Amino acid sequence: MRELEWEGLGVKVDGRQLHHLRFADDIVLITPSISQAERMLADFDRNKQVSDAPFSPNATKISECSSYVYLGREVNMANDLAPELSRRKRAAWGAFKSVEEVVKKTKNVRLRATYSTPLFLLP
C-alpha cells in the first residue's frame, strides 16, 4: 500500500491527506469523488504484487456513502462529530436501560451511584 502513488488523493483531515483505512483484511477507500475511487481501484488492481492484501473485484463490496461506521466510530465526509456523539449517546442510554431495573433494586448506594450516572455524562 505504501508504494501506491496516491499523493493528493483522498480527503484532508487535520492537515493530513487520508485516502484509506485498513484493519485486518478490510480496506476502506476515502475519496470525494467516484473518479478518484475508480483511479485508486485501478491502481490497486494493477499493483497486486505491491499490496499486502489480495484484491478481487468480483468479491469486493463497493458502495458510495457519505458516512461509514468503521471500527466502532462513524466517519463522515463532512468530518462532523455530531452524528457520532448522538450515536454514542443512544448506545450509552441503551446500555443503561438494560441494567436500570437491577440498579434500582440494589441497596448498595455506591454501586447505585456508579451505575445511575450514564458514562457519556462523565468528563
N, C-alpha and C positions, 0 to 999 in steps of 0.2 A: 504494500500500500504506500509505503514511503517513497518509492521510486516513481509513482504516477505523477505526471505533470498537471496538477490541479491548482496551481498558483492562480489566485484571482477568482476561482470558482467558489460557490457556496455563499454563505452569508457572514456578515461581520457581527461578532458577539464580543462585547467588551474589548474592542480594538483588535481582535484576532479573527482570522478567517477560519470559519468552520464549514467543512464540506461533508463530513461523515462522522458517524458514531459507530463504534464496534464493541461487541460483547460476545464472547464465545464464537459461535459461527454466524451471528447476526450482524448485518451491516445496514445502517440507515443512511441514505444519501440525503443531504440537506441542500436544496437549491431553490433559488427564487423563481426558476422557470423550467418548463418542460425541455427546452432546447439544451440547457445545461445538464439536466438529468440524462438526456439521450447521449450527450457527449461523454459524460462520466461513465455511463454504462458501456459505451463503445470502447473507451479506453480500458476499462476494467476487463472486458471480454478479450480485447486484443492482447493484453499483458497477463494472461492467465499464469504464465510461469513466474511472473514477478510477484503476484499477490500470494498471500499465505492462506487464502480461503478459496475453495473451489466455487465456481460460479456457473450455474446452469440456467439460462434464460427461461427454459420451459418450466422449471421447478421453482422459479422465483416469483414472489408476490410483489407486484409493483402497483402502487396506488398514489394518487395525488391527494394531499391533505394539507390543511393549514395548521393543524396541531396533532400531536402524537404523544402517547404515554410511553416513555422509554425508561426501563429500569425503575419504575415506580414514580417517575416525575414527568409532568406534562411539559413538552417542548412545543413552542409555537413560533410561527414566523414573525409575529409582532413583538416577540420577547416580552410578553405581558404576563406578569406573575399572578394577576387577579384570578384567572381560572384555576391555576394550580392551588392557590391558597383556599379558594372556595371548595375545591375537590378534597383537599386535606381536612378542611373543617367538617365537611359532610362525613368523611371517613371517621374522624375523631368522635363525632356525635353518635355515629352508628356503633362504634366500639363501646362508648359509654352506655348507650341504651341497652347493649347486650348484657351488661353487668349491673345495671341500675337496681333491679329488684333485689339482688343479693346484697348490694351495698346498703340499701335501705333497711334490710333486716339485721345487719350486723350491729353488735353492741360496742365494738371497739372503735372509739372516737377517732383515734389517729388513722386507722385504716379507712374509716368512713371519709375523713377529710382528704386523704390521699386520692381516693377514687371518685370523690364528688367534684373535684376540680378538673375539668377536661384539660388534657395536655396541651391543646392548642392555645389555651389562655396563659400558660406559663411562659416566662421570658426565655 
